[in-house]
Amino acid sequence: MSPSQKFEEYFHRKDIKVAQVVDFDMDKDLLYPFDFTSSNEELSDTILADTTLFSTWITQKLNTNHCKYGIGGYNEHRTIYSRSSHFDTLEEPRRLHLGVDIWGEAETPVYNFLPATVHGFKFNDHYGDYGATIILKYQFDDLTLYALYGHLSLASLTDLKVGQPIEAGQQFATFGIPEENGHWPPHLHFQLIFDTKGLKGDYPGVCQYSQKESFLANSPNPAAILKYTISLLSV
């Protein structure tokens, strides 16, 4: 059985209790579905080039639509990465997003969904990168799974140790401000990974479109975890 099959089988079970990743009231809170593809003509180059303007645009969308968080991004071909040379390569730029983004206020608490240990952490301090990043390791029967939490606050890395246990439901991080999160509007990049390829504290969250199949096979849809956090209610 492949890792993807094991993953689907495990998270379709009725006997597991998965904690929320962020605070969300499924009975009343709404989500704003952000679109960062080329079809979103509102996002001009001027907005994308200025993190303050970009952050203001995000906040206005959430406030106007009375949404606690914005969400989206898995398997999305995004034009927004043109704002940073970090995603450019000579042969083909990286534009395909491999995780789900949850957009909200800086210092928003982040919680662990099931018991885990710290696999690695790092301050990936490049313009457009993750900024403060934590990867947790999970063991489900014979399935090993990793979750990457990116764009965190620097304080989230304080006193962490590789191998440190993190309990289900435990707050272990917060959303970072732009100066700490790779110069993005505050949000959480949440990505699942089967094989970190030997990396600790970092793993590609955006890939070249030509490598879509292999990268998506290694990073399954986080909706299987986030369905315990958020409802499908959206504006």
N, C-alpha and C positions, 0 to 999 in steps of 0.2 A: 504494500500500500504506500502510495506517495505521501510526502508531507502535506500536500494540499488535501488529499483524501482524509488523512488522519485529522487534520484541522477541522474540516467540515463535519466529520463524524463526532468529534469531541464537543464542538460548540452547538450541535443540535441536540445534545443530551439535556434531559429535564432536571437532572440532579445537581447541576453546578450553580453556584451562586456567584454571579459576576458583579463586582462593585462598579459604581459610576466613575468615569474618568474626570468629569467636571460636575459641579453642582448644576442640576437641571431638574425642574419640576415638570414632569410629563403632563400634568393636568392643566397647566396654564402657560408655561413658557413657550415661546415661538422661536423658530430658527429662520435666519435669512440665507437662502441658497445663493452663494456667490458664484459668478461665472467669470473665469479669468481666461477664457479663450478669445480668439480674434473676433468672435461675434459680439463681444461686449464693446460697443463703440464709445461708451462713456469714459472708459479709462484711456485718457490721452497720454502721449509720451511725456507731457509736462507733469501730469500727476504722478506717473510712475517714477520719474526721475527725482522726485522730491519726497522723501519719506514722511515729512510732516504733512504735505498735501495728500499723500496716499492714506495716511492714518486718519486724517480728517474725513476723507471720502468714505472710508470703512465705517467710522463712527456715525456719520450722518445716515448711512444706509440702515444701520442697526437701530438708531434712535427713531428715525422717521417711520420705520415699520414695527416699532415696539418689540424688537427682538433682543433677547438676552445675548445670543451668540449668532455668528454667521458660520456656515459650514460648507464644505465641498472639496473637490479636488482629486479624488482617486481616479486614476487613469484618465486624467484631463490633460489635453495638449494645450499648454499655457503660453501665451505671448508675453506675460509679465516678466519672464526671466530675461528678457532682452535688456532689463534695467541694470544687469550686472554681468561683467565679463567672466565671473566665476562659473557661469553655465555655458560659456562658449568654448568650442574646440575647433581646430582647424578643419576637420573633415565634416563635422555635423554638430550643431549646437544641441545642448540638452534642454528639452522642453516638456517631456512627459512626466507628470507628477505621480509619485508612487505611494503617497499617503493621503490622509484626510487632514485638512486644516480646520481648526475650531478658532474662530476670530472673536475676541472679546477684549476686556480691559486688562491692562498691565496689572500684575500681582494676583490675577485670578488663580485660585488654588487648583492644583493638579493632583489626582489621586491614583493609586495603583488598583487595577481591576481584579487581580488574583495574586496569591502569594508569589514572590519573586526574589531574586537576588540581583545585586548591581553587577552588571557585566562590564561596564565601562562608562566613562564620562569625560567630557572635554569641552574647552572653550574654543569653538571653531570660529575664530574671530576674523572673518573676511567679509567684505561688503556683499550681501546677498546670501551668505552662508547661514548655518543654523544658529550661530552664537553658542550660548550655553546649551549643552546636549547631554542627555542621560540615556543609556541603553540598559534595560532590565531584561533578565533571563528568566524564562518560565519553563517548567517541566511538567508535562501532562502525559502520564503513563510513559509511552515510548516516543512521544513527540516533544522536541525541544523547539521553543519559540522565543523570539526576541521582540521587544517593542522599543522603538526609538521615539523619544520625546525631545523635540527640538524647539528652538526659539524661547528657551527658558531664561529665568533671571540668574545672574551670577551667584546670588545667594543660595540657589538650589544646589550648587555643587559643593557648598561648604560642608566639611567633615565627612564627605562620602568616602567609602572604601570599597574596592572591588570585592565581591563576595558577600557584602553586607545584605542581610535579609530586609525586605520591604513587605510588610503585611498587606493583605487585601483591605482596601478601604483607607489605607494610610495616606495622608497628604505627604508628598515628598518633594514637591516642586511648585513653582508659580510661573505664570507667563512673564516674559521679560520685557523691559522697555527697549526701544530700538537700539540704543547704544550697547545693549547686552545680548540682543537676539539676532544679530546679523543685519541690523538696520532695516527691519520690517515693521509694519504696524503690528501691535501686540497680537499674538495668536500662538496656538500650539500646533506643531506638526506631529501627527501621530501615525506611526508607520510600523507594520508588522513585518518580521523578517525570519525566514527559516535558517539561512546561512549567512553569517556576517562576513564571510570570506577573510577571517582573521583580523578584521578591524574592530577596534574598541573605542567607543566614544564618537564614532562617525560611521556613516554608511550612506551611499547616494540616495537622496530623496527625489531626484529628478534624473531621468535617463534620456539617451538619444532615442528617437522614435524607432529607428531601425533595430534597436535592441529591446523593444517593448515586450516581446513574448517572454524572453528569459528573465527580465527583471520583474515582471508582474507575477511570474510563476514563483519567484522567491519572496515576493511581498504580497500576500493575500489581502483581500479587501477587508479593511478594519471595521466595516459595518457589522461583522459578526460579533465584535466586542462592543462597539458603540451603540448597538440596538438596546443595550441594557442601561445606557446613559441618557439617550435622547429619543424622543418620539419622532414620527415622520411628519409631525405638524410643522408646516412652514408657511410663510406668507405667499 
